[in-house]
Amino acid sequence: MTDRAERDALRRRMYGEGDLAALPVFAGGFINFGYWRDVDLAGELTTEQRVATQEALYDVVLDALATRPGDRVLEVGSGRGVGARLALRHDPSLVRGLDLEPEQVARAAAANDDPRVAFTCGAAHDMPFADASFDRLLSVEAAQHFEDVPGFAREGARVLVDGGRLALTTFFATTAAAVPELVRLVRSFARGLDLAHPVDDVLGHLRAAGFADVTATSIGEHVWRGLDRWLELGLHPNGWDRAYRRAAERGLLDYYLVTGVKPAGSGA
């Protein structure tokens, strides 16, 4: 396993100095595996379909948040800002995107033309926002990078109002016992680009930070087959790793929608 400095440097090369969203495996400015429920996987797939699956993953999260007109929305791990701007469909009063890499923040800001949306550089475990600044918090395929999940949970509770909602989606280890084999099998974990957080640990950190009604729902059936089919078509550079589906089929890994609520009057 790489050390923290090596992991930080790798992510900076991938997301900061590089532009992962420009690779054919993603497309459309997104960086996520996609939600493929409504896609016919039997034939050829188009870039337009791939982009639609990434947008659909955001729809899953935004629907889970039950965002209302006038809400203040924060996305943690906002990348190039494409997903954050999708929140405008729900008529929020403002949307803020937070990303660790300054290059990503600059890319997002350069592409943005809506005054309700702005992007800020900062860490998930040390958010540069005042207490109770937001009504809704989302994160799409970023939490697998978080070095400090308890810190993210505490900061999420701090910046949300009482009654505020959190929803995130990404891939986690199914159990702590699965982690060693998962790291051996999937290159992104072996390199330290991704961290094999056990899903029960993530839920425990959210509850410890004061969130209630914390749940994790598997949505892997709508992720892994579609992603693997897209990779099978060869539209991925440098032999992009197809081991994710194998790990999921062996019960080591799954893709989850995680939700929680900061209770009214909690002061968490």
Secondary structure, 3 states (H helix, E strand, C coil): CCCHHHHHHHHHHHHHHCCHHHCCCCCCCCCCCCCCCCCCCCCCCCHHHHHHHHHHHHHHHHHHHCCCCCCEEEEECCCCCHHHHHHHHHCCCEEEEEECCHHHHHHHHHHCCCCCEEEEECECCECCCCCCCEEEEEEECCHHHCCCHHHHHHHHHHHEEEEEEEEEEEEEECCCCCHHHHHHHCHHHHHCCCCCCEHHHHHHHHHHCCCEEEEEEECHHHCHHHHHHHHHCCCCCCCCCCHHHHHHHCCCEEEEEEEEECCCCCCC
